[in-house]
Amino acid sequence: MDPATLMEAVVEEVACPICMTFLKEPVSIDCGHSFCHSCLLGLWEVPGESQNWAYSCPLCRAPIEPRNLRPNWQLANVVEKVRRLGLHPGMGLRADMCEPHREQLKMFCKEDGLIVCEACSRSPEHQAHSVVPMEDVAWDYKWKLHEALEHLKKEQEEAWKLEVGERKRTANWKIQVETRKQSIIWEFEKYRRLLKKKQPPGRLLEVEAAAALASLQQEERETMQKLELNHEALIQQSRVLWRMIAELEERSQRPVRWMLQGIQEVLNRSNSWSLQRPEPVSLELKTDCRVLGLREILKTYAADVRLDPDTAYSRLIVSEDRKCVRYGDTKQKLPDNPERFYRYNIVLGSQCISSGRHYWEVEVGDRSEWGLGVCKENVDRKEVVFLSPHYGFWVIRLRKGNEYRAGTDEYPLLSLPVPPRRVGVFLDYEAHDISFYNVTDNGSHIFTFPHYPFPGRLLPYFSPCYSIGANNTAPLAICSLDGED
């Protein structure tokens, strides 16, 4: 083997098989192959997620134990010596000469993106093309490489954002599924507990509960498969982008001769790259939590809830029968008594609850914002409050017409396929249970706050929020359950 060919072989041996550039911090793996340390980790792992299934050699697919990565200092020294010679992977040592004409390659054909000699530039193949000295276009193509790099980096950043978004969507979906699973278990157990007061629970109840959980499991499996496919597609695109960026960065550091060779094909491929966004996946749970007959049992605990005008914020107007509340146009001149809320559109019920079971329903209609639930008797009514159990509020809210949330942002958004026009609230004090139901959707379960002892006496909570044009003017109305079919 002649020296030039031998040196070319040496140069290729010190190139990383993944990024095709000189090895950086080379590591050797169990099968004997060597790679850049960062390249190997980039293939094996997605930031923040362990991909144990991917621990294999990219060349021979042999299984690898990541803990066995060994830095190859001797190979790193060889790489540095080859780099000092001014050589680059793929550049060759005989590429300076045009073999057919035995002339130096120093001209550049803009149309073909090729390095040619002067004799080639006069040939029929290139005679009609724009052929100029390499140095005349060097800076122009360096700038084009820079622009292509910026494009790919923006695509890479977008891919990363989409990956993060998909991971968050997946995490939120898992929380929704687990919450719905717990809801199904709790609601059937609640029905069994309440039904014992009326009649022994039948076998049918267990069958219904098992069917609901099986349906939820099937839905989770199908949706997770779609989410995982989207995530994997984004990971694969990120890897391709990463390699293309590494290729352009390495090319931009080459001497002019090897920077320009084949540059048009590289630029076309880079500039035409477009990130494929994942297919939309609906995260709306279709398996609801609905226990047939539960509402009829809950109605036997109907409470005569009435509003306490002395607690109402100054813009809230309470009806004479104390069953309705709406947001008024102006502040009323009301005494600033200790019970009254000073900052928020809140009014409380008049009866304190410290034991027993209580159920009431509230007509929310088409309002785009509202809040319902219970709160501690001694919550702060003058200063800033946070609507979470930690501060004594067990509340569900609607905001912006379609964002249903329990408590504050620590709880995820609620998935309600059917917007409720009437909401049921059930409080079982001894069981530490505060639950909400969509009466409009035949009593489907909305949310149950995690069970823990209530700290003292509780009061029903109501908030009509603000009037927003003509979409939020109807009152909140406590419904009568007497004589209802």
C-alpha positions as CSV (number, residue, x, y, z in Angstrom):
1,M,0.0,0.0,0.0
2,D,1.5,3.4,-1.0
3,P,1.9,6.0,1.7
4,A,-1.0,8.3,0.5
5,T,-3.5,5.4,0.5
6,L,-2.2,4.3,3.9
7,M,-2.5,7.8,5.4
8,E,-6.1,8.0,4.0
9,A,-6.9,4.7,5.8
10,V,-5.4,6.0,9.0
11,V,-7.6,9.2,8.8
12,E,-10.7,7.1,8.3
13,E,-9.8,4.9,11.3
14,V,-9.8,7.9,13.7
15,A,-13.2,9.1,12.5
16,C,-16.4,8.5,14.6
17,P,-18.8,6.1,12.7
18,I,-21.7,8.2,14.0
19,C,-20.8,11.8,13.3
20,M,-18.2,11.0,10.6
21,T,-15.8,13.6,12.1
22,F,-12.7,13.2,14.2
23,L,-13.3,11.3,17.4
24,K,-13.8,13.6,20.4
25,E,-13.2,12.1,23.8
26,P,-13.2,8.6,22.3
27,V,-14.5,5.7,24.3
28,S,-14.3,2.0,23.6
29,I,-17.2,-0.4,24.3
30,D,-17.4,-4.1,25.1
31,C,-17.4,-5.2,21.5
32,G,-14.2,-3.2,20.7
33,H,-15.6,-0.4,18.6
34,S,-14.9,3.2,19.5
35,F,-17.1,6.4,19.3
36,C,-17.2,9.9,20.5
37,H,-18.5,9.9,24.1
38,S,-21.2,12.5,23.3
39,C,-22.3,10.7,20.1
40,L,-22.8,7.4,22.0
41,L,-24.8,9.1,24.8
42,G,-26.8,11.0,22.2
43,L,-27.9,7.7,20.6
44,W,-28.5,5.8,23.8
45,E,-30.3,8.4,25.9
46,V,-33.0,11.1,25.6
47,P,-32.4,13.8,28.2
48,G,-34.3,12.9,31.4
49,E,-35.4,9.4,30.2
50,S,-33.6,6.1,30.4
51,Q,-33.8,4.1,27.3
52,N,-32.4,0.8,28.5
53,W,-33.6,-1.0,25.5
54,A,-31.2,1.1,23.3
55,Y,-28.0,0.0,25.0
56,S,-26.3,-1.7,22.0
57,C,-23.4,-1.0,19.7
58,P,-24.5,1.3,16.7
59,L,-22.3,-0.8,14.4
60,C,-22.7,-4.4,15.3
61,R,-25.8,-4.2,17.6
62,A,-24.0,-6.1,20.4
63,P,-25.5,-5.5,23.8
64,I,-23.6,-3.0,25.9
65,E,-23.3,-2.3,29.6
66,P,-23.1,1.5,29.8
67,R,-21.0,1.3,33.0
68,N,-18.2,-0.4,31.0
69,L,-17.4,2.6,28.8
70,R,-13.6,3.0,28.7
71,P,-11.9,6.3,27.7
72,N,-9.4,5.5,24.9
73,W,-6.5,7.9,25.7
74,Q,-4.1,6.3,23.2
75,L,-6.6,6.7,20.3
76,A,-7.2,10.3,21.5
77,N,-3.5,11.0,21.1
78,V,-3.5,9.6,17.6
79,V,-6.5,11.7,16.6
80,E,-4.7,14.9,17.8
81,K,-1.5,14.0,15.8
82,V,-3.6,13.4,12.6
83,R,-5.5,16.6,13.2
84,R,-2.1,18.6,13.4
85,L,-1.3,17.3,9.9
86,G,-4.2,19.4,8.6
87,L,-6.1,16.3,7.4
88,H,-9.9,15.7,7.7
89,P,-12.0,12.5,7.4
90,G,-13.1,11.9,3.8
91,M,-10.9,14.5,2.3
92,G,-8.4,12.1,0.7
93,L,-4.7,12.9,-0.1
94,R,-4.8,12.7,-3.8
95,A,-7.9,14.8,-4.3
96,D,-5.9,18.0,-5.2
97,M,-5.2,16.7,-8.7
98,C,-7.6,16.1,-11.5
99,E,-6.8,12.6,-12.6
100,P,-8.0,12.9,-16.3
101,H,-6.0,16.2,-16.9
102,R,-3.3,15.9,-14.2
103,E,-3.9,19.5,-13.3
104,Q,-4.5,21.0,-9.8
105,L,-8.1,21.3,-8.7
106,K,-8.6,25.0,-8.0
107,M,-11.8,26.0,-9.8
108,F,-15.4,25.7,-8.5
109,C,-18.5,25.0,-10.7
110,K,-21.4,26.8,-9.1
111,E,-24.1,24.9,-11.0
112,D,-22.7,21.4,-10.1
113,G,-21.1,22.4,-6.8
114,L,-17.9,20.6,-7.8
115,I,-14.2,21.4,-7.6
116,V,-12.6,21.1,-11.1
117,C,-9.4,22.0,-12.9
118,E,-9.0,24.7,-15.5
119,A,-9.1,22.1,-18.3
120,C,-12.4,20.8,-16.9
121,S,-13.9,24.3,-16.9
122,R,-13.3,24.5,-20.7
123,S,-14.9,21.1,-21.4
124,P,-18.4,20.8,-22.9
125,E,-19.7,19.5,-19.5
126,H,-18.9,22.8,-17.7
127,Q,-18.4,25.3,-20.6
128,A,-21.8,26.9,-20.2
129,H,-21.5,26.9,-16.4
130,S,-20.3,29.6,-14.0
131,V,-16.8,28.3,-13.0
132,V,-14.7,30.6,-10.8
133,P,-11.6,30.3,-8.6
134,M,-12.3,28.6,-5.3
135,E,-11.2,31.5,-3.2
136,D,-13.7,33.8,-5.0
137,V,-16.6,31.8,-3.5
138,A,-15.2,30.6,-0.3
139,W,-16.7,33.3,2.0
140,D,-20.0,33.2,0.1
141,Y,-20.3,29.4,0.8
142,K,-19.1,29.8,4.4
143,W,-22.0,32.2,4.9
144,K,-24.4,29.7,3.2
145,L,-23.1,27.0,5.6
146,H,-23.8,29.4,8.5
147,E,-27.3,30.1,7.3
148,A,-28.0,26.3,6.8
149,L,-26.6,25.7,10.3
150,E,-28.9,28.4,11.8
151,H,-31.9,26.8,10.0
152,L,-31.0,23.3,11.3
153,K,-30.4,24.6,14.9
154,K,-33.8,26.3,14.9
155,E,-35.4,23.0,13.7
156,Q,-33.4,21.2,16.4
157,E,-34.7,23.7,19.1
158,E,-38.3,23.2,17.8
159,A,-37.8,19.4,17.9
160,W,-36.6,19.7,21.5
161,K,-39.6,21.8,22.5
162,L,-41.9,19.3,20.8
163,E,-40.2,16.5,22.7
164,V,-40.6,18.3,26.0
165,G,-44.3,19.0,25.1
166,E,-44.9,15.4,24.3
167,R,-43.3,14.3,27.5
168,K,-45.5,16.7,29.5
169,R,-48.6,15.6,27.6
170,T,-47.8,12.0,28.3
171,A,-47.2,12.7,32.0
172,N,-50.5,14.7,32.3
173,W,-52.3,11.9,30.5
174,K,-51.0,9.3,33.0
175,I,-52.1,11.6,35.9
176,Q,-55.6,11.9,34.3
177,V,-55.8,8.1,33.9
178,E,-54.7,7.4,37.4
179,T,-57.1,10.1,38.8
180,R,-60.0,8.6,36.8
181,K,-59.0,5.1,38.0
182,Q,-59.1,6.2,41.6
183,S,-62.4,8.0,41.0
184,I,-64.0,4.8,39.7
185,I,-62.8,2.8,42.7
186,W,-63.8,5.5,45.2
187,E,-67.2,6.1,43.6
188,F,-68.2,2.5,43.5
189,E,-67.0,2.1,47.0
190,K,-69.0,5.2,48.0
191,Y,-72.1,3.7,46.4
192,R,-71.6,0.4,48.1
193,R,-71.1,2.2,51.5
194,L,-74.2,4.4,51.0
195,L,-76.3,1.6,49.6
196,K,-75.8,-0.5,52.7
197,K,-78.1,1.9,54.5
198,K,-80.9,1.1,52.0
199,Q,-80.2,-2.5,50.8
200,P,-77.3,-5.0,50.4
201,P,-75.2,-4.2,47.4
202,G,-75.6,-6.8,44.6
203,R,-73.1,-8.6,42.4
204,L,-74.0,-6.3,39.5
205,L,-72.2,-3.4,41.2
206,E,-68.8,-5.3,41.1
207,V,-69.4,-6.3,37.4
208,E,-70.0,-2.6,36.5
209,A,-66.9,-1.5,38.4
210,A,-64.7,-4.1,36.7
211,A,-66.1,-3.2,33.3
212,A,-65.4,0.5,33.8
213,L,-61.8,-0.2,34.9
214,A,-61.2,-2.6,31.9
215,S,-62.5,0.1,29.5
216,L,-60.2,2.7,31.1
217,Q,-57.2,0.3,30.8
218,Q,-57.9,-0.3,27.1
219,E,-58.2,3.4,26.4
220,E,-54.9,4.0,28.3
221,R,-53.1,1.4,26.3
222,E,-54.3,2.7,22.9
223,T,-53.5,6.3,23.7
224,M,-50.1,5.6,25.2
225,Q,-49.2,3.7,22.1
226,K,-50.0,6.7,19.9
227,L,-48.1,9.1,22.3
228,E,-45.0,6.8,22.3
229,L,-45.0,6.6,18.5
230,N,-45.0,10.4,18.4
231,H,-42.3,10.7,20.9
232,E,-40.1,8.1,19.1
233,A,-40.6,9.9,15.8
234,L,-39.4,13.2,17.3
235,I,-36.4,11.4,18.9
236,Q,-35.4,10.0,15.5
237,Q,-35.7,13.4,13.8
238,S,-33.6,14.9,16.6
239,R,-30.8,12.4,16.0
240,V,-30.8,13.1,12.2
241,L,-30.7,16.8,12.9
242,W,-27.9,16.4,15.4
243,R,-25.8,14.5,12.8
244,M,-26.5,17.0,10.0
245,I,-25.5,19.9,12.3
246,A,-22.3,18.1,13.3
247,E,-21.5,17.5,9.6
248,L,-22.0,21.2,8.7
249,E,-20.0,22.4,11.7
250,E,-17.1,20.1,10.7
251,R,-17.3,21.1,7.1
252,S,-17.2,24.8,7.9
253,Q,-13.8,24.2,9.7
254,R,-12.2,22.4,6.7
255,P,-9.8,24.1,4.3
256,V,-11.5,25.7,1.3
257,R,-10.8,22.8,-1.1
258,W,-12.6,20.2,1.1
259,M,-15.2,22.6,2.4
260,L,-16.5,23.2,-1.2
261,Q,-16.4,19.6,-2.5
262,G,-20.0,18.5,-2.8
263,I,-21.2,21.5,-0.9
264,Q,-24.3,22.1,-3.0
265,E,-25.8,18.7,-2.3
266,V,-25.1,19.2,1.5
267,L,-26.7,22.7,1.4
268,N,-29.8,21.5,-0.6
269,R,-30.3,18.6,1.9
270,S,-29.9,20.9,4.9
271,N,-32.1,23.8,3.6
272,S,-34.9,21.5,2.5
273,W,-35.1,19.8,6.0
274,S,-38.5,20.3,7.6
275,L,-39.5,19.0,11.0
276,Q,-42.4,16.6,10.8
277,R,-44.8,17.5,13.6
278,P,-46.4,14.6,15.5
279,E,-49.9,13.5,14.7
280,P,-52.5,15.1,17.1
281,V,-53.6,12.7,19.8
282,S,-56.8,13.4,21.7
283,L,-56.2,13.3,25.5
284,E,-59.9,13.6,26.3
285,L,-60.8,10.5,28.4
286,K,-63.8,8.7,26.9
287,T,-64.2,6.3,29.9
288,D,-66.2,8.4,32.4
289,C,-66.9,7.6,36.0
290,R,-70.6,7.1,36.3
291,V,-72.4,4.9,38.9
292,L,-76.0,4.4,37.8
293,G,-78.3,5.0,40.8
294,L,-75.8,7.0,42.8
295,R,-77.5,10.3,42.3
296,E,-80.8,8.9,43.6
297,I,-79.0,7.8,46.8
298,L,-77.2,11.2,47.1
299,K,-80.6,13.0,46.8
300,T,-81.7,11.4,50.0
301,Y,-79.1,13.6,51.8
302,A,-80.5,16.8,50.1
303,A,-79.6,19.8,52.2
304,D,-81.5,23.1,52.3
305,V,-78.6,25.3,51.5
306,R,-79.2,29.1,51.5
307,L,-76.8,31.9,50.9
308,D,-75.6,34.3,53.7
309,P,-75.8,37.9,52.3
310,D,-73.5,39.1,55.2
311,T,-70.6,37.1,53.6
312,A,-71.2,38.4,50.0
313,Y,-68.6,40.5,48.2
314,S,-70.0,44.1,47.6
315,R,-70.7,43.5,43.9
316,L,-72.7,40.3,44.4
317,I,-76.4,40.5,44.5
318,V,-78.2,37.8,46.6
319,S,-81.9,37.1,45.8
320,E,-84.5,37.6,48.5
321,D,-85.0,33.8,49.0
322,R,-81.2,33.5,49.3
323,K,-81.1,30.8,46.6
324,C,-79.5,32.8,43.8
325,V,-76.4,35.1,43.4
326,R,-75.3,37.2,40.5
327,Y,-72.5,39.7,39.7
328,G,-73.7,43.3,39.8
329,D,-72.6,46.3,37.7
330,T,-71.5,48.4,40.6
331,K,-70.4,48.0,44.2
332,Q,-73.1,48.2,46.8
333,K,-72.8,50.2,49.9
334,L,-72.7,47.4,52.4
335,P,-71.2,47.3,56.0
336,D,-67.7,46.0,56.1
337,N,-68.5,43.3,58.7
338,P,-65.9,40.6,59.5
339,E,-67.8,37.9,57.6
340,R,-67.8,39.7,54.3
341,F,-65.3,38.9,51.5
342,Y,-63.4,42.1,50.6
343,R,-61.3,41.1,47.5
344,Y,-63.1,38.2,45.8
345,N,-66.5,37.5,44.3
346,I,-67.5,35.0,46.9
347,V,-70.5,34.3,49.0
348,L,-70.9,31.5,51.5
349,G,-73.8,29.3,52.6
350,S,-75.5,30.1,55.9
351,Q,-75.4,26.7,57.5
352,C,-72.2,25.4,59.1
353,I,-71.4,21.7,58.6
354,S,-69.5,19.7,61.1
355,S,-71.0,16.2,60.7
356,G,-73.2,14.0,58.5
357,R,-73.9,13.8,54.8
358,H,-75.1,16.7,52.7
359,Y,-75.9,17.1,49.0
360,W,-77.0,20.1,47.0
361,E,-77.1,21.0,43.3
362,V,-76.3,24.3,41.6
363,E,-77.5,25.5,38.2
364,V,-74.5,27.1,36.5
365,G,-76.2,27.4,33.1
366,D,-74.0,28.7,30.2
367,R,-71.8,30.8,32.4
368,S,-68.2,30.9,31.2
369,E,-66.7,31.2,34.7
370,W,-67.9,30.0,38.2
371,G,-66.6,28.3,41.3
372,L,-68.4,25.9,43.7
373,G,-67.5,23.8,46.8
374,V,-66.9,24.3,50.5
375,C,-64.4,26.1,52.7
376,K,-63.4,26.3,56.3
377,E,-65.5,28.6,58.5
378,N,-62.5,30.7,59.5
379,V,-60.8,31.4,56.1
380,D,-59.4,34.8,55.6
381,R,-62.0,37.0,54.0
382,K,-60.1,40.2,53.7
383,E,-56.7,39.4,52.2
384,V,-55.4,37.3,49.2
385,V,-56.4,33.7,49.4
386,F,-55.5,30.6,47.4
387,L,-58.3,28.2,46.5
388,S,-56.6,25.0,47.7
389,P,-57.3,22.6,50.6
390,H,-54.0,23.8,52.2
391,Y,-55.8,27.2,52.7
392,G,-59.1,25.7,53.6
393,F,-60.9,25.7,50.2
394,W,-62.2,22.6,48.4
395,V,-63.4,24.2,45.2
396,I,-63.8,23.3,41.5
397,R,-63.7,26.2,39.0
398,L,-64.5,27.0,35.4
399,R,-62.4,29.6,33.7
400,K,-62.3,31.0,30.1
401,G,-65.3,28.9,29.1
402,N,-63.5,25.6,28.9
403,E,-60.9,25.2,31.6
404,Y,-62.2,23.1,34.4
405,R,-59.8,22.8,37.4
406,A,-60.0,21.5,40.9
407,G,-58.4,23.9,43.4
408,T,-55.3,25.7,42.2
409,D,-52.7,24.9,39.5
410,E,-51.3,22.0,41.7
411,Y,-54.2,19.9,40.3
412,P,-54.4,19.1,36.6
413,L,-57.1,20.4,34.3
414,L,-60.3,18.3,34.4
415,S,-61.5,16.5,31.3
416,L,-65.3,17.0,31.0
417,P,-66.7,15.8,27.6
418,V,-70.1,17.3,28.4
419,P,-70.1,20.9,29.9
420,P,-72.2,20.8,33.1
421,R,-75.2,23.1,33.3
422,R,-76.0,21.8,36.8
423,V,-73.4,20.6,39.3
424,G,-74.0,18.3,42.3
425,V,-71.9,18.8,45.5
426,F,-71.7,15.9,48.0
427,L,-70.1,16.3,51.4
428,D,-69.6,13.3,53.7
429,Y,-68.0,14.8,56.7
430,E,-67.1,11.7,58.6
431,A,-65.8,10.0,55.5
432,H,-63.7,13.1,54.6
433,D,-65.3,13.1,51.2
434,I,-66.1,16.2,49.1
435,S,-67.2,15.2,45.5
436,F,-68.6,16.9,42.5
437,Y,-70.9,15.6,39.8
438,N,-72.1,16.6,36.4
439,V,-75.9,16.3,36.7
440,T,-76.2,17.4,33.0
441,D,-74.3,14.2,32.0
442,N,-76.5,11.9,34.1
443,G,-74.5,12.3,37.2
444,S,-71.0,11.5,35.9
445,H,-68.3,12.1,38.4
446,I,-66.2,15.3,38.0
447,F,-63.7,15.2,40.9
448,T,-63.2,14.1,44.5
449,F,-60.5,15.8,46.6
450,P,-58.1,13.4,48.2
451,H,-59.5,12.2,51.5
452,Y,-58.1,13.6,54.8
453,P,-59.8,15.0,57.9
454,F,-61.6,18.3,57.6
455,P,-60.2,21.0,60.0
456,G,-63.3,22.2,61.8
457,R,-66.6,23.5,60.5
458,L,-67.3,24.0,56.8
459,L,-69.5,26.3,54.8
460,P,-70.8,25.9,51.2
461,Y,-68.9,28.1,48.8
462,F,-70.2,30.0,45.7
463,S,-68.6,32.3,43.2
464,P,-70.3,33.7,40.0
465,C,-66.9,35.3,39.2
466,Y,-67.2,38.3,36.8
467,S,-69.7,39.3,34.2
468,I,-67.9,39.1,30.8
469,G,-70.1,40.7,28.2
470,A,-73.4,38.8,27.8
471,N,-71.8,35.4,28.4
472,N,-71.6,35.5,32.2
473,T,-74.6,37.3,33.5
474,A,-76.9,34.5,34.5
475,P,-77.0,33.8,38.3
476,L,-75.8,30.8,40.1
477,A,-79.0,29.2,41.5
478,I,-79.3,26.5,44.2
479,C,-81.7,24.0,42.9
480,S,-84.7,22.5,44.8
481,L,-84.6,18.6,44.8
482,D,-88.0,18.2,46.4
483,G,-90.4,16.2,44.3
484,E,-87.9,15.9,41.4
485,D,-88.3,12.8,39.2
